[in-house]
Amino acid sequence: MKLYFHPMSGNSRRVLLVATHLEIPLERIVVDLTKAEQRGAPHVARNPNGRVPVLDDDGFVLWESRAIMQYLAERTPGQTLLPTDTRGRAEVNRWLFWCAAHMSAAATVLVFEKFVKSLSGLAPDPVEVARGEGLFSQFAPVLDAHLAGRTWVVGDGLTLADFSLASSFALAGPARLPIADYANLRAWLGRVQELPAWTRTAPQPPPAKG
Ligand SMILES: N[C@@H](CCC(=O)N[C@@H](CS)C(=O)NCC(=O)O)C(=O)O
């Protein structure tokens, strides 16, 4: 199986986390976002959105990170990241969809403005930063409150929901995501970051500009 990805991409990270945790070997192929390779014809043929990640499993091409997470889990006998009971699965799906629609969307605005742009020497747009901070302060408290007294997002064990949400905060440091006030969220993120899969999927930072 091939994964077209970029090492600094949080959307790619959540797929790598699942594959690593489930010990699914992936041939990793970098699509260089800094050279706009994602918009070139070969990659657009894989994903008309011009985005990473994209999985190619023997000609079955799948884009959208959370769909790929589910595919990898479902093809793995005995896995526990995606519950098999209807309600457990519904709960995981609830947080996956919420992550895509709200938490990750909020974090992405800030990651782009405060980190990605800096790699090209561009300044953040204060209007966009304010918009991102507004979204972040709307949704982060929801996750923080949910995590009070919990170890993991759904049930008693690690699920796709943890990997999906934690990936949204993967660049919390360099993007200075405002998580300081959310103690439950920070404690949970620390637990995810202690998992071997997190360490094994850590991105290599881009080379420093001279
Ligand atoms: N909803 C998509 C989002 C994918 C996405 O936005 N990927 C980013 C990298 S984290 C990307 O490819 N950006 C390139 C671009 O926007 O040109 C998913 O979950 O896979």
The ligand as a Gaussian input file, in Angstrom:
#p B3LYP/6-31G(d) Opt

LIG

0 1
 N      -10.187000      16.948000       4.483000
 C       -8.896000      16.576000       3.954000
 C       -7.953000      17.736000       4.110000
 C       -6.638000      17.485000       3.402000
 C       -5.739000      18.717000       3.447000
 O       -6.209000      19.854000       3.550000
 N       -4.420000      18.472000       3.354000
 C       -3.492000      19.552000       3.305000
 C       -2.226000      19.183000       4.067000
 S       -2.499000      19.018000       5.814000
 C       -3.085000      19.813000       1.869000
 O       -2.915000      18.892000       1.102000
 N       -2.921000      21.106000       1.507000
 C       -2.446000      21.461000       0.219000
 C       -3.189000      22.599000      -0.384000
 O       -4.175000      23.068000       0.220000
 O       -2.801000      23.029000      -1.471000
 C       -8.398000      15.317000       4.691000
 O       -8.783000      15.126000       5.842000
 O       -7.666000      14.511000       4.105000

